[in-house]
């Protein structure tokens, strides 16, 4: 994991740019994409070149740096420009709250100072890099908090990709696996391929392979079977937004996996940094769910695999009610059982960055 | 449905051949494939050009006609040749019992007579056509038995393809929908795309579209979400083999759908002709499950979507325990509740072919 290529980084100083792995090209090719304009960052988020809630947050923060650096004028003019850039980036994808959280931090960064010009640009860049740096530390802390849950000699099933490719560090759900492996635990990983965009087959397998972990890819419909065969002792997934009561939005298919885990008496854990919690929402019903293009389903593999004109239902996320979640692994420790009181208490504890 | 192209047919007389829709080309193209040799039938079954338990049975029976027609000699020599052809066809796919059932009928056809030469060839052809004709009538009867279960104004979810393309008639699970539609019931159909080979997206949508039914395709991981949204009032699937106690092998993913249906209090029905029951097996644990090539998962439709060398688990079927099955719709009526006594009683009742 240590030598893992960086999912997203800022190259250079104040006049630099965003460099990110184009994840739509994986696992066939490891291509980087450089974004010099905020529009390129927006496009990269929208088309899932960069994806994963924490990574989206970092990309958005860096997008703000790009979007406002040519703006001149007084504080009022800068304020308007900042608002325009933030509103624009907020339209890229609706579900992952880390995006809005990161944009909020950039807004606060402006509010806190009276800066203009290059000092303000430096302030923005500093904040974006801080978000990335903190995410990296949170990933490590999530991994350490969750590693004791990994069953030595057992099997862990994951859905989608909540790994290094989804964050500024070693991942959320996959961080737990990386740290457990570092600690000498041995286990098998089952990766749902995760239709329609196959983040499990393309990304999770790729990064686990790079890290030398033992991973087997499954069609999503096979998850129930491996559970029935007794080969899964833990389910571990990431999150795109978590409501105050613990209801969790994550990649479509997660809710079904949670129901299956419950039916097979398998613990189901969510791993996410505190930036993924949205305490303004009392339940998951209030989380906006992105609907994506039908072609992701009908033209998934390059060739058309459903008849012309067929109706498609393609929500990008679903919401797993909190009562299906055994615990939520955060950088501040594990929330268990999952309820609003436990979440608020846990998030209020200090996070001492290493 | 009436004008539906025939999934499989025998063209000509004793010297004729098998013509089948090459289902690997759907929905992009409606191509027919003619098989003049038994090896071509074996290949068509193995590669899923023809698939679906009842259709596999018909194909195998017709394959026997092709395989033995050039054989000469006395009854002992014919017996050896027949055994060779049957053993060969039996290796094409292991799970659908209809294959072995149809081969058994061809064997019985031989045993019952003392024929050789052209009269024996005619006898074989007659038996193969009878299997097809009976299947067509069974499909219709299954549809009529099941149609009253379809919730008027509701939603029905199906997995894989148990339709006209899987049988010699109008299907098993989909026959129920076709007859319900004929009777004026209105309902929405949700078709799981059914990875890895997308029989739901490619075949079920295609034939329901042809029949004018309202169908929406979903990624397999989305089934739980549409259930949670209250849009599914019935789950209806086919079967590849049903043990004496009602445990049912069907396309991988079916078991998970059954667990999800139970968790959402949605009735889960299997539709299958009596040829799909294997009363020699007391439970589903004894059903052999075909493991298929990893490339079906990693190279779905032209392009490689998982890293080189990744481990893959790709069983073609899973087994749904009988206690998850609300009822089994057969041509002799509905088995409900599902247990060995009810199955044996139902299968012993007369089937009066129309």
Contacts between the chains, C-beta under 8 A, distances in Angstrom:
chain1	res1	chain2	res2	distance
A	27	B	304	7.7
A	27	B	305	7.8
A	27	B	306	6.6
A	27	B	307	4.2
A	28	B	303	7.5
A	28	B	304	6.3
A	159	B	221	7.8
A	190	B	313	7.6
A	192	B	221	7.5
A	193	B	195	7.1
A	193	B	297	6.7
A	193	B	305	7.8
A	193	B	306	7.5
A	194	B	221	7.1
A	195	B	193	7.1
A	195	B	195	6.3
A	195	B	219	4.1
A	195	B	220	6.6
A	195	B	221	6.2
A	196	B	219	5.3
A	198	B	305	5.1
A	198	B	306	7.8
A	201	B	297	7.2
A	201	B	298	7.2
A	201	B	305	5.3
A	201	B	306	4.3
A	201	B	310	8.0
A	202	B	305	5.8
A	202	B	306	6.6
A	205	B	306	5.5
A	205	B	307	5.5
A	205	B	310	4.7
A	206	B	307	4.9
A	209	B	307	5.5
A	209	B	309	7.4
A	209	B	310	6.5
A	214	B	311	7.6
A	215	B	310	6.6
A	215	B	311	6.8
A	216	B	310	7.6
A	216	B	311	4.2
A	216	B	312	6.6
A	216	B	313	5.3
A	217	B	297	6.3
A	217	B	298	7.3
A	217	B	306	5.4
A	217	B	310	5.5
A	217	B	311	7.1
A	217	B	312	5.4
A	217	B	313	7.7
A	218	B	297	7.8
A	218	B	312	7.7
A	218	B	313	5.4
A	219	B	195	4.1
A	219	B	196	5.3
A	219	B	220	7.1
A	219	B	252	6.7
A	219	B	253	7.2
A	219	B	297	6.0
A	219	B	314	7.2
A	220	B	195	6.6
A	220	B	219	7.1
A	220	B	220	4.7
A	220	B	221	4.4
A	220	B	253	7.6
A	221	B	159	7.7
A	221	B	192	7.4
A	221	B	194	7.1
A	221	B	195	6.2
A	221	B	220	4.4
A	221	B	251	8.0
A	221	B	252	5.4
A	221	B	253	2.5
A	221	B	254	7.9
A	221	B	256	5.8
A	221	B	257	7.9
A	222	B	252	5.6
A	222	B	253	7.0
A	222	B	313	6.3
A	222	B	314	7.5
A	222	B	315	6.8
A	222	B	318	7.7
A	223	B	256	6.5
A	224	B	253	7.5
A	224	B	255	5.1
A	224	B	256	3.1
A	224	B	259	5.9
A	224	B	318	7.1
A	225	B	252	6.6
A	225	B	255	6.1
A	225	B	256	7.4
A	225	B	315	6.4
A	225	B	318	4.5
A	226	B	313	6.8
A	228	B	255	6.6
A	228	B	318	7.5
A	251	B	221	8.0
A	252	B	219	6.7
A	252	B	221	5.4
A	252	B	222	5.5
A	252	B	225	6.6
A	253	B	219	7.2
A	253	B	220	7.6
A	253	B	221	2.5
A	253	B	222	7.0
A	253	B	224	7.5
A	254	B	221	7.9
A	255	B	224	5.1
A	255	B	225	6.0
A	255	B	228	6.6
A	256	B	221	5.8
A	256	B	223	6.5
A	256	B	224	3.1
A	256	B	225	7.4
A	256	B	256	7.1
A	256	B	260	5.9
A	257	B	221	7.9
A	259	B	224	5.9
A	259	B	259	7.1
A	259	B	260	5.7
A	259	B	263	4.9
A	260	B	256	5.9
A	260	B	259	5.8
A	260	B	260	7.3
A	262	B	263	7.6
A	263	B	259	4.9
A	263	B	262	7.6
A	263	B	263	6.5
A	297	B	193	6.7
A	297	B	201	7.2
A	297	B	217	6.3
A	297	B	218	7.8
A	297	B	219	6.0
A	298	B	201	7.2
A	298	B	217	7.3
A	300	B	300	7.5
A	300	B	301	7.2
A	301	B	300	4.7
A	301	B	301	3.2
A	301	B	302	5.8
A	301	B	303	6.1
A	301	B	305	6.9
A	302	B	301	6.2
A	302	B	302	4.8
A	302	B	303	5.1
A	303	B	28	7.3
A	303	B	301	5.1
A	303	B	302	5.5
A	304	B	27	7.6
A	304	B	28	6.3
A	305	B	27	7.8
A	305	B	193	7.8
A	305	B	198	5.1
A	305	B	201	5.3
A	305	B	202	5.7
A	305	B	301	5.9
A	306	B	27	6.6
A	306	B	193	7.5
A	306	B	198	7.8
A	306	B	201	4.3
A	306	B	202	6.6
A	306	B	205	5.5
A	306	B	217	5.4
A	307	B	27	4.3
A	307	B	205	5.4
A	307	B	206	4.9
A	307	B	209	5.4
A	309	B	209	7.5
A	310	B	201	8.0
A	310	B	205	4.7
A	310	B	209	6.5
A	310	B	215	6.6
A	310	B	216	7.7
A	310	B	217	5.5
A	311	B	214	7.6
A	311	B	215	6.8
A	311	B	216	4.2
A	311	B	217	7.1
A	312	B	216	6.6
A	312	B	217	5.4
A	312	B	218	7.7
A	313	B	190	7.6
A	313	B	216	5.3
A	313	B	217	7.7
A	313	B	218	5.4
A	313	B	222	6.3
A	313	B	226	6.8
A	314	B	219	7.2
A	314	B	222	7.5
A	315	B	222	6.8
A	315	B	225	6.4
A	318	B	222	7.7
A	318	B	224	7.1
A	318	B	225	4.5
A	318	B	228	7.5
